[in-house]
Amino acid sequence: MAASVYFTPIASYQETQRIADSAKSLLKTIVEREQVELESAVPLKVHFGEKGNHTFIESKNFEGMIDYLQQQKTACCYMETNALYRGERQTRTSHVKLAEQHGFTQIPIVIADGETGDDYEDVEINKPHFATCKIGKDIANHKQLLVVSHFKGHMLAGFGGAVKQLAMGCAARGGKLAQHANAIPMINPLACKKCGACARHCPANAITIGRWSRIHKEKCLGCASCMPICQHNAIFFNPLRMTISKSFREKLAEYALAAHLGKKNLYVSFAFNLTRGCDCQGSKMKPIAPDLGVLASTDPVAIDQACLDLLDKQNGKRVFGRGRDTLEYAEQIGLGQRAYSIVSI
């Protein structure tokens, strides 16, 4: 049986009140029609937008959903994990500060993988790429998430939506590294000041500080917690080892499965500000296609497939040409199904 994807078309991101009201109505609809029992606490898994980004989905669009959850006596908070790369979102302290600057002040903010991205649970999935996945501890310990996604492009994945929000968005820093690269972090000996902070912080004693400071790959856990500890930008992962191959997108699907596994998640996607790049880019971007509206489902694969299909139909061509194999693989491993029926609300 095909999954239901509930859809309210809205032609402009400027219709803020209508967007917020529609998101509330869609959330109420999937709870009632899909007979979803809300947990006592349901975090909103969101993306706060990188510093300098102007096209992330602003929190005022989420106020209807927050209102609905509070009416149901369900506690809620904004939840996110730290970024792998350097910037304002790399530690909890600076991440929360940026989120507040971007207007995410209606409810508490929880950074699920702690101050430096090394608080996680190993979630067992036993799939071809990963036996276990490093999921942010607070995400792993919740029974239900409201996964709020901005559907748009992504330079590596092709597009970003619910599956990517689960995969990269719910992974601790080490999990993000595992998806992005088949490599351990590296130390730039010219930038290293030999302060020893990274070595003291390393949970595996995998770092040697000396004339040629290094990370020992045979000991490294891949948690990447040494990266934000370094105050001299001397620790990095080699972008040349990153891949835009099919295996990268399969890894996304496996991590998404780990974040979804055993949970009664709800998915709401905002198809506005359809830029080529993602909200992690700290720069202004122009939309490449007209706005679509708001979608909701209990199936992360179906909602992403519906977003892609609606966008293609509206524009008469494939707007985001890469990444559909992510959904094919996600369906194969049991994350969800690509077959869906649109229910207009």
DRENDO-1510 file (C-alpha; in Angstrom, 1 decimal, always signed):
<recs>
REC; n; res; u; v; w
REC; 1; MET; +0.0; +0.0; +0.0 .
REC; 2; ALA; +1.4; +3.4; -1.0 .
REC; 3; ALA; +2.3; +5.9; +1.7 .
REC; 4; SER; +0.2; +9.0; +2.1 .
REC; 5; VAL; +1.9; +12.4; +1.6 .
REC; 6; TYR; -0.3; +15.3; +2.6 .
REC; 7; PHE; +0.3; +18.5; +0.7 .
REC; 8; THR; -0.7; +22.1; +0.8 .
REC; 9; PRO; +0.5; +24.2; -2.2 .
REC; 10; ILE; +1.7; +27.7; -1.3 .
REC; 11; ALA; +3.2; +29.8; -4.0 .
REC; 12; SER; +5.3; +32.2; -1.9 .
REC; 13; TYR; +7.6; +31.9; +1.1 .
REC; 14; GLN; +6.4; +35.4; +2.0 .
REC; 15; GLU; +3.0; +34.0; +3.1 .
REC; 16; THR; +4.4; +33.3; +6.6 .
REC; 17; GLN; +1.1; +33.1; +8.5 .
REC; 18; ARG; -0.4; +30.8; +5.9 .
REC; 19; ILE; +2.7; +28.6; +6.0 .
REC; 20; ALA; +2.6; +28.3; +9.8 .
REC; 21; ASP; -1.1; +27.6; +9.8 .
REC; 22; SER; -0.8; +25.0; +7.0 .
REC; 23; ALA; +2.1; +23.2; +8.8 .
REC; 24; LYS; -0.1; +23.0; +11.9 .
REC; 25; SER; -3.0; +21.6; +9.9 .
REC; 26; LEU; -0.8; +19.1; +8.1 .
REC; 27; LEU; +0.7; +17.9; +11.4 .
REC; 28; LYS; -2.7; +17.6; +13.0 .
REC; 29; THR; -3.9; +15.6; +9.9 .
REC; 30; ILE; -1.1; +13.0; +9.9 .
REC; 31; VAL; -1.5; +12.5; +13.7 .
REC; 32; GLU; -5.2; +11.9; +13.4 .
REC; 33; ARG; -5.4; +10.0; +10.0 .
REC; 34; GLU; -2.3; +7.9; +10.6 .
REC; 35; GLN; -3.4; +7.3; +14.2 .
REC; 36; VAL; +0.0; +8.4; +15.6 .
REC; 37; GLU; +0.2; +8.5; +19.3 .
REC; 38; LEU; +2.3; +11.5; +20.4 .
REC; 39; GLU; +5.0; +10.9; +23.0 .
REC; 40; SER; +5.2; +13.2; +26.1 .
REC; 41; ALA; +8.2; +14.9; +24.5 .
REC; 42; VAL; +8.7; +15.4; +20.8 .
REC; 43; PRO; +11.7; +17.5; +19.7 .
REC; 44; LEU; +11.6; +19.4; +16.4 .
REC; 45; LYS; +14.7; +18.3; +14.5 .
REC; 46; VAL; +15.6; +21.4; +12.5 .
REC; 47; HIS; +18.5; +23.2; +10.8 .
REC; 48; PHE; +19.3; +26.7; +12.2 .
REC; 49; GLY; +21.1; +27.9; +9.0 .
REC; 50; GLU; +24.8; +28.7; +8.8 .
REC; 51; LYS; +26.0; +32.2; +9.6 .
REC; 52; GLY; +25.6; +34.3; +6.4 .
REC; 53; ASN; +22.9; +32.0; +5.0 .
REC; 54; HIS; +19.6; +33.8; +4.2 .
REC; 55; THR; +17.4; +31.1; +2.7 .
REC; 56; PHE; +17.0; +28.6; +5.6 .
REC; 57; ILE; +13.5; +28.2; +6.8 .
REC; 58; GLU; +12.9; +30.7; +9.6 .
REC; 59; SER; +11.4; +29.6; +12.9 .
REC; 60; LYS; +8.3; +31.7; +12.6 .
REC; 61; ASN; +7.1; +29.2; +10.0 .
REC; 62; PHE; +7.1; +26.5; +12.7 .
REC; 63; GLU; +5.0; +28.3; +15.3 .
REC; 64; GLY; +1.8; +26.6; +14.3 .
REC; 65; MET; +3.4; +23.1; +14.8 .
REC; 66; ILE; +4.7; +24.2; +18.2 .
REC; 67; ASP; +1.3; +25.5; +19.1 .
REC; 68; TYR; -0.3; +22.2; +18.1 .
REC; 69; LEU; +2.1; +20.1; +20.2 .
REC; 70; GLN; +1.7; +22.3; +23.2 .
REC; 71; GLN; -2.1; +22.0; +22.9 .
REC; 72; GLN; -1.6; +18.3; +23.0 .
REC; 73; LYS; +0.4; +18.7; +26.3 .
REC; 74; THR; +3.5; +17.5; +24.4 .
REC; 75; ALA; +6.8; +19.1; +25.5 .
REC; 76; CYS; +8.9; +20.2; +22.6 .
REC; 77; CYS; +12.3; +21.8; +21.9 .
REC; 78; TYR; +14.5; +22.6; +18.9 .
REC; 79; MET; +17.0; +19.8; +18.4 .
REC; 80; GLU; +20.1; +19.8; +16.2 .
REC; 81; THR; +23.6; +18.3; +16.1 .
REC; 82; ASN; +27.0; +20.1; +15.6 .
REC; 83; ALA; +28.5; +20.6; +12.2 .
REC; 84; LEU; +31.6; +18.7; +11.0 .
REC; 85; TYR; +33.2; +21.7; +9.4 .
REC; 86; ARG; +34.5; +24.8; +11.1 .
REC; 87; GLY; +32.1; +27.7; +11.8 .
REC; 88; GLU; +29.5; +29.0; +14.2 .
REC; 89; ARG; +27.8; +25.6; +14.3 .
REC; 90; GLN; +30.7; +23.5; +15.4 .
REC; 91; THR; +30.3; +23.7; +19.2 .
REC; 92; ARG; +27.1; +23.7; +21.3 .
REC; 93; THR; +27.9; +27.1; +22.8 .
REC; 94; SER; +28.4; +28.9; +19.5 .
REC; 95; HIS; +25.7; +26.9; +17.8 .
REC; 96; VAL; +23.0; +27.9; +20.3 .
REC; 97; LYS; +24.1; +31.5; +20.1 .
REC; 98; LEU; +23.7; +31.5; +16.3 .
REC; 99; ALA; +20.3; +29.7; +16.5 .
REC; 100; GLU; +19.1; +32.5; +18.8 .
REC; 101; GLN; +20.4; +35.1; +16.5 .
REC; 102; HIS; +18.5; +33.5; +13.7 .
REC; 103; GLY; +15.3; +33.7; +15.7 .
REC; 104; PHE; +14.9; +30.2; +17.2 .
REC; 105; THR; +13.8; +31.5; +20.6 .
REC; 106; GLN; +10.2; +30.1; +21.0 .
REC; 107; ILE; +11.2; +26.9; +22.8 .
REC; 108; PRO; +14.4; +25.5; +24.3 .
REC; 109; ILE; +17.4; +24.5; +22.1 .
REC; 110; VAL; +19.1; +21.2; +22.6 .
REC; 111; ILE; +22.3; +20.2; +20.8 .
REC; 112; ALA; +22.0; +16.5; +20.7 .
REC; 113; ASP; +25.7; +15.5; +20.5 .
REC; 114; GLY; +27.0; +17.8; +23.3 .
REC; 115; GLU; +29.4; +20.6; +23.4 .
REC; 116; THR; +32.0; +19.2; +20.9 .
REC; 117; GLY; +30.0; +16.6; +19.0 .
REC; 118; ASP; +31.2; +13.5; +20.8 .
REC; 119; ASP; +28.1; +12.6; +22.8 .
REC; 120; TYR; +26.4; +9.8; +20.8 .
REC; 121; GLU; +24.9; +6.4; +20.9 .
REC; 122; ASP; +25.9; +3.6; +18.6 .
REC; 123; VAL; +22.8; +2.4; +16.8 .
REC; 124; GLU; +23.1; -1.1; +15.3 .
REC; 125; ILE; +21.8; -1.5; +11.8 .
REC; 126; ASN; +24.1; -4.2; +10.2 .
REC; 127; LYS; +24.0; -2.9; +6.7 .
REC; 128; PRO; +26.7; -3.1; +3.9 .
REC; 129; HIS; +28.4; +0.2; +4.8 .
REC; 130; PHE; +27.8; +0.4; +8.5 .
REC; 131; ALA; +27.2; -2.1; +11.3 .
REC; 132; THR; +26.5; +0.7; +13.7 .
REC; 133; CYS; +25.9; +4.5; +13.3 .
REC; 134; LYS; +26.9; +7.3; +15.7 .
REC; 135; ILE; +23.6; +9.1; +16.4 .
REC; 136; GLY; +23.5; +12.2; +18.6 .
REC; 137; LYS; +22.7; +10.9; +22.2 .
REC; 138; ASP; +19.6; +13.1; +22.8 .
REC; 139; ILE; +18.2; +12.0; +19.4 .
REC; 140; ALA; +18.9; +8.4; +20.0 .
REC; 141; ASN; +17.2; +8.5; +23.4 .
REC; 142; HIS; +14.0; +10.0; +22.1 .
REC; 143; LYS; +11.2; +7.7; +21.0 .
REC; 144; GLN; +9.8; +10.2; +18.5 .
REC; 145; LEU; +10.9; +13.2; +16.5 .
REC; 146; LEU; +9.2; +15.8; +14.4 .
REC; 147; VAL; +11.6; +16.0; +11.5 .
REC; 148; VAL; +11.3; +19.4; +10.0 .
REC; 149; SER; +13.2; +19.6; +6.7 .
REC; 150; HIS; +13.9; +22.3; +4.1 .
REC; 151; PHE; +13.7; +20.7; +0.7 .
REC; 152; LYS; +16.4; +22.2; -1.5 .
REC; 153; GLY; +19.6; +21.3; -3.4 .
REC; 154; HIS; +22.8; +19.9; -2.0 .
REC; 155; MET; +26.2; +19.9; -3.7 .
REC; 156; LEU; +27.1; +16.3; -2.7 .
REC; 157; ALA; +23.7; +14.6; -2.2 .
REC; 158; GLY; +22.0; +16.2; -5.1 .
REC; 159; PHE; +19.1; +17.3; -3.0 .
REC; 160; GLY; +18.4; +17.6; +0.7 .
REC; 161; GLY; +15.1; +16.7; +2.4 .
REC; 162; ALA; +13.9; +14.3; +5.1 .
REC; 163; VAL; +16.4; +11.6; +4.4 .
REC; 164; LYS; +19.3; +13.9; +4.6 .
REC; 165; GLN; +17.9; +15.6; +7.7 .
REC; 166; LEU; +17.9; +12.2; +9.3 .
REC; 167; ALA; +21.3; +11.2; +8.1 .
REC; 168; MET; +23.6; +14.2; +8.5 .
REC; 169; GLY; +21.3; +16.1; +10.7 .
REC; 170; CYS; +21.0; +13.4; +13.4 .
REC; 171; ALA; +24.6; +12.0; +13.2 .
REC; 172; ALA; +27.2; +13.1; +15.8 .
REC; 173; ARG; +30.4; +14.6; +14.4 .
REC; 174; GLY; +32.1; +11.2; +14.0 .
REC; 175; GLY; +29.0; +9.9; +12.1 .
REC; 176; LYS; +29.1; +12.9; +9.7 .
REC; 177; LEU; +32.8; +12.2; +9.1 .
REC; 178; ALA; +32.0; +8.5; +8.4 .
REC; 179; GLN; +29.5; +9.5; +5.8 .
REC; 180; HIS; +31.6; +12.1; +4.1 .
REC; 181; ALA; +34.9; +10.5; +3.9 .
REC; 182; ASN; +36.7; +7.2; +4.2 .
REC; 183; ALA; +39.4; +8.8; +6.2 .
REC; 184; ILE; +40.4; +10.0; +9.6 .
REC; 185; PRO; +41.1; +13.6; +10.5 .
REC; 186; MET; +44.6; +14.9; +9.7 .
REC; 187; ILE; +46.9; +17.4; +11.4 .
REC; 188; ASN; +48.6; +20.2; +9.4 .
REC; 189; PRO; +52.1; +20.2; +11.0 .
REC; 190; LEU; +52.6; +23.8; +9.8 .
REC; 191; ALA; +49.5; +25.0; +11.6 .
REC; 192; CYS; +49.9; +22.9; +14.7 .
REC; 193; LYS; +51.2; +24.9; +17.7 .
REC; 194; LYS; +51.8; +21.7; +19.8 .
REC; 195; CYS; +49.5; +22.9; +22.6 .
REC; 196; GLY; +48.4; +19.3; +23.2 .
REC; 197; ALA; +44.7; +20.1; +23.7 .
REC; 198; CYS; +43.6; +17.6; +21.0 .
REC; 199; ALA; +45.6; +14.8; +22.5 .
REC; 200; ARG; +44.3; +15.5; +26.0 .
REC; 201; HIS; +40.7; +15.4; +24.7 .
REC; 202; CYS; +41.1; +12.3; +22.4 .
REC; 203; PRO; +39.1; +9.4; +23.9 .
REC; 204; ALA; +41.3; +6.8; +22.2 .
REC; 205; ASN; +44.7; +8.3; +22.9 .
REC; 206; ALA; +45.2; +8.3; +19.1 .
REC; 207; ILE; +47.1; +11.7; +18.8 .
REC; 208; THR; +50.8; +12.2; +19.2 .
REC; 209; ILE; +52.1; +15.7; +19.6 .
REC; 210; GLY; +55.7; +16.4; +18.5 .
REC; 211; ARG; +57.8; +17.7; +15.7 .
REC; 212; TRP; +55.4; +16.0; +13.3 .
REC; 213; SER; +52.1; +15.8; +15.2 .
REC; 214; ARG; +49.8; +13.0; +13.9 .
REC; 215; ILE; +46.7; +11.1; +14.3 .
REC; 216; HIS; +47.2; +7.3; +14.4 .
REC; 217; LYS; +44.6; +5.7; +12.1 .
REC; 218; GLU; +44.9; +2.3; +13.8 .
REC; 219; LYS; +43.6; +3.9; +17.1 .
REC; 220; CYS; +41.3; +6.6; +15.8 .
REC; 221; LEU; +37.6; +6.1; +16.5 .
REC; 222; GLY; +36.5; +8.6; +13.8 .
REC; 223; CYS; +34.6; +10.6; +16.4 .
REC; 224; ALA; +36.2; +13.9; +15.1 .
REC; 225; SER; +35.9; +15.5; +18.5 .
REC; 226; CYS; +39.5; +16.8; +18.1 .
REC; 227; MET; +38.5; +19.2; +15.4 .
REC; 228; PRO; +36.6; +21.8; +17.4 .
REC; 229; ILE; +39.1; +21.4; +20.3 .
REC; 230; CYS; +41.9; +22.7; +18.2 .
REC; 231; GLN; +42.0; +26.5; +18.4 .
REC; 232; HIS; +44.6; +26.8; +15.5 .
REC; 233; ASN; +42.6; +25.2; +12.7 .
REC; 234; ALA; +45.3; +22.6; +12.4 .
REC; 235; ILE; +43.0; +19.5; +12.2 .
REC; 236; PHE; +40.9; +18.8; +9.2 .
REC; 237; PHE; +39.7; +16.1; +6.9 .
REC; 238; ASN; +40.9; +15.9; +3.4 .
REC; 239; PRO; +38.2; +17.0; +1.0 .
REC; 240; LEU; +39.9; +15.1; -1.9 .
REC; 241; ARG; +38.8; +11.9; -0.1 .
REC; 242; MET; +35.2; +13.0; -0.1 .
REC; 243; THR; +33.0; +11.3; -2.6 .
REC; 244; ILE; +29.9; +12.1; -4.6 .
REC; 245; SER; +29.6; +8.5; -5.6 .
REC; 246; LYS; +26.7; +6.2; -5.2 .
REC; 247; SER; +28.4; +4.8; -2.0 .
REC; 248; PHE; +28.2; +8.3; -0.4 .
REC; 249; ARG; +24.4; +8.4; -1.0 .
REC; 250; GLU; +24.0; +4.9; +0.2 .
REC; 251; LYS; +25.8; +5.9; +3.4 .
REC; 252; LEU; +23.3; +8.7; +3.8 .
REC; 253; ALA; +20.4; +6.2; +3.6 .
REC; 254; GLU; +21.9; +3.9; +6.2 .
REC; 255; TYR; +22.5; +6.7; +8.6 .
REC; 256; ALA; +18.9; +7.9; +8.0 .
REC; 257; LEU; +17.7; +4.4; +8.8 .
REC; 258; ALA; +19.7; +4.5; +12.1 .
REC; 259; ALA; +18.1; +7.8; +13.1 .
REC; 260; HIS; +14.6; +6.6; +12.2 .
REC; 261; LEU; +14.9; +3.0; +13.6 .
REC; 262; GLY; +12.4; +2.2; +16.3 .
REC; 263; LYS; +10.8; +5.7; +16.4 .
REC; 264; LYS; +7.3; +6.9; +15.5 .
REC; 265; ASN; +8.6; +9.9; +13.6 .
REC; 266; LEU; +6.6; +12.6; +11.9 .
REC; 267; TYR; +7.9; +14.4; +8.8 .
REC; 268; VAL; +7.1; +17.9; +7.7 .
REC; 269; SER; +9.0; +19.4; +4.7 .
REC; 270; PHE; +9.0; +23.0; +3.6 .
REC; 271; ALA; +9.6; +23.3; -0.2 .
REC; 272; PHE; +10.5; +27.0; -0.3 .
REC; 273; ASN; +13.7; +28.9; -1.2 .
REC; 274; LEU; +14.7; +26.1; -3.6 .
REC; 275; THR; +18.4; +26.9; -3.9 .
REC; 276; ARG; +21.0; +24.8; -5.6 .
REC; 277; GLY; +23.1; +24.7; -2.4 .
REC; 278; CYS; +22.1; +23.8; +1.2 .
REC; 279; ASP; +21.5; +25.8; +4.4 .
REC; 280; CYS; +25.1; +24.9; +5.5 .
REC; 281; GLN; +26.4; +27.4; +3.0 .
REC; 282; GLY; +27.2; +30.7; +4.7 .
REC; 283; SER; +26.3; +32.9; +1.8 .
REC; 284; LYS; +23.4; +34.4; -0.1 .
REC; 285; MET; +21.9; +32.1; -2.7 .
REC; 286; LYS; +19.1; +32.7; -5.3 .
REC; 287; PRO; +16.3; +30.2; -5.7 .
REC; 288; ILE; +16.4; +28.3; -8.9 .
REC; 289; ALA; +12.7; +27.3; -9.0 .
REC; 290; PRO; +9.3; +28.6; -7.7 .
REC; 291; ASP; +8.1; +27.7; -4.2 .
REC; 292; LEU; +5.9; +24.6; -3.9 .
REC; 293; GLY; +4.4; +24.5; -0.4 .
REC; 294; VAL; +4.3; +22.3; +2.7 .
REC; 295; LEU; +4.2; +18.5; +2.8 .
REC; 296; ALA; +3.8; +16.0; +5.6 .
REC; 297; SER; +4.0; +12.2; +6.0 .
REC; 298; THR; +5.1; +9.4; +8.4 .
REC; 299; ASP; +7.4; +8.1; +5.6 .
REC; 300; PRO; +10.7; +9.9; +5.0 .
REC; 301; VAL; +11.3; +8.3; +1.6 .
REC; 302; ALA; +7.8; +9.0; +0.3 .
REC; 303; ILE; +7.9; +12.6; +1.3 .
REC; 304; ASP; +11.3; +13.2; -0.5 .
REC; 305; GLN; +10.0; +11.4; -3.6 .
REC; 306; ALA; +6.9; +13.5; -3.6 .
REC; 307; CYS; +9.0; +16.7; -3.3 .
REC; 308; LEU; +11.1; +15.7; -6.2 .
REC; 309; ASP; +8.1; +14.7; -8.4 .
REC; 310; LEU; +6.1; +17.9; -7.6 .
REC; 311; LEU; +9.2; +20.0; -8.4 .
REC; 312; ASP; +9.8; +18.2; -11.7 .
REC; 313; LYS; +6.2; +18.5; -12.7 .
REC; 314; GLN; +6.0; +22.2; -12.0 .
REC; 315; ASN; +9.2; +22.9; -14.0 .
REC; 316; GLY; +8.7; +20.4; -16.8 .
REC; 317; LYS; +12.2; +18.8; -16.1 .
REC; 318; ARG; +14.4; +17.4; -13.5 .
REC; 319; VAL; +15.6; +20.3; -11.4 .
REC; 320; PHE; +17.9; +18.2; -9.1 .
REC; 321; GLY; +19.3; +15.6; -11.4 .
REC; 322; ARG; +21.4; +13.7; -8.8 .
REC; 323; GLY; +20.4; +11.8; -5.7 .
REC; 324; ARG; +17.4; +9.7; -6.7 .
REC; 325; ASP; +19.4; +6.5; -6.1 .
REC; 326; THR; +19.5; +7.5; -2.4 .
REC; 327; LEU; +15.8; +6.9; -2.2 .
REC; 328; GLU; +16.0; +3.6; -4.2 .
REC; 329; TYR; +18.6; +2.3; -1.7 .
REC; 330; ALA; +16.6; +3.7; +1.2 .
REC; 331; GLU; +13.6; +1.7; +0.1 .
REC; 332; GLN; +15.8; -1.4; -0.3 .
REC; 333; ILE; +17.0; -1.3; +3.3 .
REC; 334; GLY; +13.6; -0.7; +4.7 .
REC; 335; LEU; +13.6; +3.0; +5.6 .
REC; 336; GLY; +10.4; +3.7; +3.6 .
REC; 337; GLN; +8.8; +3.4; +0.2 .
REC; 338; ARG; +8.9; +5.5; -2.9 .
REC; 339; ALA; +5.3; +4.7; -3.9 .
REC; 340; TYR; +2.9; +7.3; -2.4 .
REC; 341; SER; -0.4; +9.0; -2.9 .
REC; 342; ILE; -0.8; +12.8; -2.6 .
REC; 343; VAL; -3.6; +14.0; -0.3 .
REC; 344; SER; -4.3; +17.7; -0.8 .
REC; 345; ILE; -5.1; +19.6; +2.4 .
</recs>
